[in-house]
Amino acid sequence: MNVLITGNTGYIGPELAKYLRRTLPGARLIGYDSGYFAHCLTAADYFPEFDYDAQYWGDIRRIPAKLLEGVDAIVHLAAVSNDPMGNRFENVTRDINFEAGLALAAQAKERGVSRFVFASSCSMYGCAEGGPRKETDPLNPLTAYARSKVAMETALETLAGPGFQVTCLRFSTACGMSDRLRLDLVLNDFVACAVSSGEVTVLSDGTPWRPLIDVKDMARAIDWALGRTTAVDGAFVAVNIGSTDRNYQVKDLARAVAELVPGTRYSINTDAPPDKRSYKVDFSKYAALAPAHQPQVTLEQSILEIKAGLERMEFADKAFRNSHFMRLKVLDGHIAQNQLNERLEWTDKRHYTVL
Ligand SMILES: NC(=O)c1ccc[n+]([C@@H]2O[C@H](COP(=O)([O-])OP(=O)(O)OC[C@H]3O[C@@H](n4cnc5c(N)ncnc54)[C@H](O)[C@@H]3O)[C@@H](O)[C@H]2O)c1
């Protein structure tokens, strides 16, 4: 099987390749990424793209037709990948996450690619009061990022059909160690605070609910989507990815980190207005569809692995929220140096592989 993975040189891509190397040893893995964060390596034992059979550098807004030749499946990770970036680059987020994603899927279908796995997000539930959200509940996307995921899923449903299987994986918030660690994710941020300063300060009132999933369990879900059968589950599936016992209030995450990183204190900003983004999610559909691919990494394991990874890096930067561990800071840095323009295109064309 030839698998094209877009957006593979970010946080999830390196861990995904390691995982698929074990579960699909015969697969040819092809990476395609603009490389915005390719230099942001963290405690990697080797260059993560060695796990890919081929690596191309390019923009999904301009997919070379040749890239899709012989491809059986696409795992589409490439995106402007969080709310702060989506707010700063609102139109570009729609262009990359929705317009270009849809064009890629349409082109893929036309060229006989049979599977399309889309990295969607539970953030499309936005502010959800009441019980855990099921896939059939109304969506309430509050940000440009979340709206782009909703638009993409809606469009993908119309493309799915005989010969073109689509799986939208509505991931919980990611956590865990990666060869390109992000610290703009809630649990990773708390562990970094604990390791660098012995103090976790929750910036909100700590009450919002957030489901979490370790990056290794995200890879497990993608592996399921690459193997699922249309006859059983249908040509189009949108499914929440996570586990019901990993819905947490942010204050519980801070407490868990303080318990596992010796000498850490935590405090909640009781005066802060509640964060509007809060959702509990129901994962029973995923449990029914993919019993052999259920999340396995516990919260405790995720925390201890991030801690160990940061310690390997001799991490001590208390000001890391201003550092290149934050995706938005990296993009702004590229722009400040005129390497990227405001449309997030490289100014030096040598950054793009000629195919
Ligand atoms: N990390 C999470 O908590 C989480 C949760 C739910 C869904 N997701 C989704 O999973 C996917 C991967 O997330 P991640 O955490 O690895 O993000 P990331 O920001 O670390 O990686 C995204 C990758 O996409 C690439 N990219 C962005 N725009 C591109 C373009 N125009 N052309 C080519 N490549 C481009 C970037 O260079 C980067 O390597 C994203 O679609 C994200 O929305 C992530």
The ligand as an ORCA input file, in Angstrom:
! r2SCAN-3c Opt
* xyz 0 1
  N      -2.533     18.391     18.035
  C      -3.836     18.323     18.350
  O      -4.266     18.521     19.510
  C      -4.841     17.976     17.303
  C      -6.127     17.674     17.717
  C      -7.072     17.424     16.755
  C      -6.716     17.470     15.417
  N      -5.454     17.750     15.049
  C      -5.128     17.840     13.627
  O      -4.080     16.932     13.312
  C      -3.277     17.488     12.262
  C      -1.819     17.499     12.656
  O      -1.677     18.203     13.886
  P      -0.242     18.489     14.523
  O      -0.492     18.644     15.979
  O       0.746     17.532     14.033
  O       0.016     19.942     13.920
  P       1.416     20.627     13.498
  O       1.136     22.081     13.384
  O       2.497     20.189     14.370
  O       1.655     20.031     12.046
  C       0.916     20.441     10.927
  C       1.802     20.271      9.721
  O       1.089     20.750      8.565
  C       2.020     21.448      7.756
  N       1.301     22.403      6.910
  C       0.574     23.468      7.298
  N       0.138     24.148      6.224
  C       0.597     23.472      5.121
  C       0.483     23.694      3.724
  N      -0.166     24.759      3.215
  N       1.062     22.805      2.889
  C       1.752     21.734      3.372
  N       1.906     21.491      4.693
  C       1.323     22.361      5.561
  C       2.961     22.147      8.722
  O       4.198     22.457      8.118
  C       3.092     21.100      9.830
  O       4.211     20.262      9.637
  C      -3.850     18.868     11.972
  O      -4.745     18.774     10.898
  C      -4.596     19.193     13.229
  O      -5.651     20.117     12.991
  C      -4.495     17.993     15.962
*
